[in-house]
Amino acid sequence: MGNLWFFEKVNLFSIFCPHKFKEYKENHQFRNFKKGEFIYFSDDPASSIYLVTEGKVKLLYYTEEGDEVVKSVLARGEVFGELALLGEDTRQDYAQVVTDRTAVCQLTLEQMQQLMKDDVSFSLRIFKLIGLRINKLERKIDSLVFKDVRTRIIEFIREFVLEKGEKNGPEYKVDHHLTHKDIADLIGTTRQTVTTLLNELRNEGKIDFSRRTIHVADINNLI
């Protein structure tokens, strides 16, 4: 699990947001959104990179039949739109706000490129973020194709708590922002199935959960 997508436990808000840099501070503003609003649409110009500073944002696309497919759900401190740095000209997905009072910090592609040019360490971290995110997407596709739903939800919980949780020996506890519908979208199943499997895992003593926390008693006993 050494190649999990995480950002070295760095608070991206503290190093990425333009108001942290003197040359951008005076002109920088946060963009505020309400639930359901779109930050960008598919085929929009890929000219900015974003950081969630409050609330939740989901990245999604639609199938030819019109079904919504959620790629990821992002919360405070997480970056999106970063493929613009790799030459993406137009967006290949949609960015939609999930919760009211969501705010994002926006950097133009030119501003981001200048920051990366001025700070090699910052540049390396951003490219590591992109590489690990691509790696995570490849694992997700593999999981959807070859693994059953119970295995997918167990692997999702394991990765999520290792990435974001607090460790105490084999025990992990993580505060989360995900609904059962969010988890269902991310692992490719229904909300009802997620609810059923989470209850099964709790009855087996593998996890405990609430609307705001997930607790894994023994990470080695989860699978």
C-alpha positions in Angstrom: 0.0 0.0 0.0 3.0 2.3 -0.2 1.8 3.9 -3.4 -1.5 5.2 -2.1 -2.6 8.5 -3.4 -1.8 11.0 -0.6 0.1 14.2 -0.4 2.6 13.3 2.4 -0.1 14.5 4.9 0.7 18.0 3.7 -2.1 20.6 4.2 -2.3 21.8 0.6 -4.3 24.8 1.7 -1.2 26.1 3.5 1.2 25.8 0.5 -1.0 26.2 -2.6 -3.5 28.9 -2.0 -2.5 32.2 -3.7 -3.2 34.4 -0.7 -0.1 32.6 0.9 2.1 34.3 -1.7 2.8 38.0 -1.5 2.7 38.7 -5.2 -0.9 37.3 -5.4 -2.3 38.1 -2.0 -3.8 41.5 -2.8 -5.8 40.4 -5.8 -6.8 36.9 -4.7 -10.4 36.0 -3.9 -12.1 32.8 -3.0 -15.0 31.7 -5.2 -18.1 30.7 -3.3 -20.7 28.2 -4.6 -24.1 26.7 -3.6 -25.0 23.1 -3.7 -25.6 21.9 -7.3 -23.7 24.6 -9.0 -21.0 23.7 -11.5 -17.5 25.1 -11.3 -16.8 24.0 -14.8 -18.3 21.9 -17.5 -17.0 19.3 -19.9 -15.4 21.0 -23.0 -14.7 24.2 -21.0 -11.2 25.6 -21.5 -8.7 24.0 -19.0 -7.1 27.2 -17.9 -7.1 27.0 -14.1 -6.3 24.7 -11.2 -8.5 24.6 -8.1 -8.2 23.8 -4.4 -11.2 23.1 -2.2 -11.1 25.3 0.8 -14.5 24.5 2.3 -17.3 22.1 1.5 -17.3 19.3 -1.1 -16.9 19.0 -4.9 -17.4 16.0 -7.1 -15.9 15.3 -10.5 -18.1 13.4 -12.8 -19.0 12.6 -16.4 -22.1 11.3 -18.2 -22.5 8.2 -20.3 -24.1 8.2 -23.7 -27.3 7.0 -21.9 -27.2 10.1 -19.6 -26.2 8.2 -16.5 -23.9 10.1 -14.1 -20.6 8.5 -13.2 -18.7 10.0 -10.2 -14.9 9.9 -10.5 -14.1 11.4 -7.1 -15.5 13.4 -4.2 -13.1 16.1 -2.9 -13.1 18.0 0.4 -11.0 20.7 2.0 -7.3 20.7 1.0 -7.8 18.6 -2.2 -6.8 19.8 -5.7 -8.6 19.3 -9.0 -8.2 20.5 -12.6 -4.5 19.7 -12.4 -4.4 17.9 -15.8 -4.2 21.4 -17.3 -0.6 21.2 -16.3 -0.1 18.2 -18.5 -1.5 19.8 -21.6 -5.2 19.2 -21.2 -6.8 21.9 -23.4 -10.5 21.3 -22.6 -12.1 19.7 -19.6 -13.0 16.0 -19.9 -15.3 16.0 -16.9 -17.6 18.2 -14.8 -16.9 19.7 -11.4 -20.1 20.1 -9.4 -20.6 21.4 -5.9 -22.0 18.9 -3.4 -22.6 21.0 -0.3 -23.8 24.6 0.4 -21.2 27.1 1.4 -18.5 25.5 -0.7 -15.5 27.6 -1.5 -12.6 27.1 -3.9 -9.3 28.8 -4.4 -8.4 29.2 -8.0 -5.1 29.7 -9.7 -4.7 30.3 -13.4 -2.5 28.0 -15.4 0.0 30.8 -15.8 0.1 31.5 -12.1 0.6 27.9 -11.2 3.4 27.5 -13.8 5.2 30.5 -12.3 4.9 29.2 -8.8 6.3 25.8 -9.9 9.1 27.6 -11.7 10.0 29.6 -8.7 9.8 26.7 -6.2 11.3 23.3 -7.3 10.1 21.5 -4.2 6.6 22.7 -4.8 6.8 21.6 -8.4 7.9 18.1 -7.5 5.1 17.7 -5.0 2.5 18.8 -7.6 3.8 16.3 -10.1 3.8 13.6 -7.5 0.2 14.4 -6.7 -0.7 14.0 -10.4 1.2 10.8 -10.8 -0.4 9.2 -7.7 -3.8 10.3 -8.7 -3.4 8.6 -12.1 -2.2 5.5 -10.3 -5.3 5.5 -8.1 -7.6 5.9 -11.1 -5.9 2.8 -12.7 -6.5 0.8 -9.6 -10.1 1.9 -9.5 -10.7 0.7 -13.1 -9.0 -2.6 -12.3 -11.2 -3.0 -9.2 -14.5 -2.3 -11.1 -13.6 -4.8 -13.8 -12.3 -7.7 -11.8 -13.6 -7.5 -8.2 -16.9 -8.1 -6.5 -18.7 -5.3 -4.6 -17.8 -6.5 -1.1 -14.1 -6.6 -2.0 -14.4 -3.1 -3.6 -15.9 -1.6 -0.5 -13.4 -3.2 1.8 -10.5 -2.0 -0.3 -12.1 1.5 -0.5 -12.3 1.7 3.3 -8.8 0.3 3.8 -7.3 2.9 1.4 -9.4 5.7 2.8 -8.4 5.1 6.4 -4.7 4.6 5.6 -4.7 7.8 3.5 -6.7 10.1 5.9 -7.0 8.3 9.3 -5.3 8.6 12.6 -3.3 5.4 13.5 -3.1 3.8 16.9 -1.3 0.5 16.4 -3.5 -1.6 14.1 -6.5 0.7 14.9 -7.5 3.5 12.6 -10.1 6.3 13.0 -11.0 8.8 10.4 -13.3 11.8 10.2 -15.0 11.7 6.8 -17.3 13.7 4.5 -18.9 10.9 2.5 -22.5 9.8 2.3 -23.5 6.2 1.4 -24.4 7.6 -2.0 -20.9 9.1 -2.4 -19.3 5.7 -1.6 -21.7 3.9 -3.9 -20.8 6.2 -6.8 -17.1 5.8 -6.1 -17.1 2.0 -6.1 -19.7 1.5 -8.8 -22.8 0.1 -7.0 -26.0 1.3 -5.3 -26.6 3.2 -2.1 -28.7 0.3 -0.8 -25.8 -2.2 -1.4 -23.3 0.1 0.4 -25.6 0.3 3.4 -26.1 -3.4 3.5 -22.4 -4.2 3.3 -21.4 -1.6 5.8 -23.9 -3.1 8.3 -22.5 -6.6 7.5 -18.9 -5.4 8.2 -20.0 -3.7 11.5 -21.9 -6.9 12.6 -18.6 -8.8 11.9 -16.7 -6.4 14.1 -14.5 -5.2 11.3 -15.6 -1.6 11.3 -17.8 0.9 13.2 -19.1 4.0 11.5 -21.3 7.0 11.9 -22.2 9.9 9.6 -18.9 11.6 10.5 -16.4 8.9 11.5 -15.2 5.5 10.4 -13.4 3.3 12.9 -11.4 0.2 11.9 -10.4 -1.9 15.0 -7.7 -3.9 13.2 -6.6 -2.9 9.7 -4.9 -6.3 9.3 -8.3 -8.0 9.9 -10.3 -5.9 7.5 -9.9 -8.0 4.4 
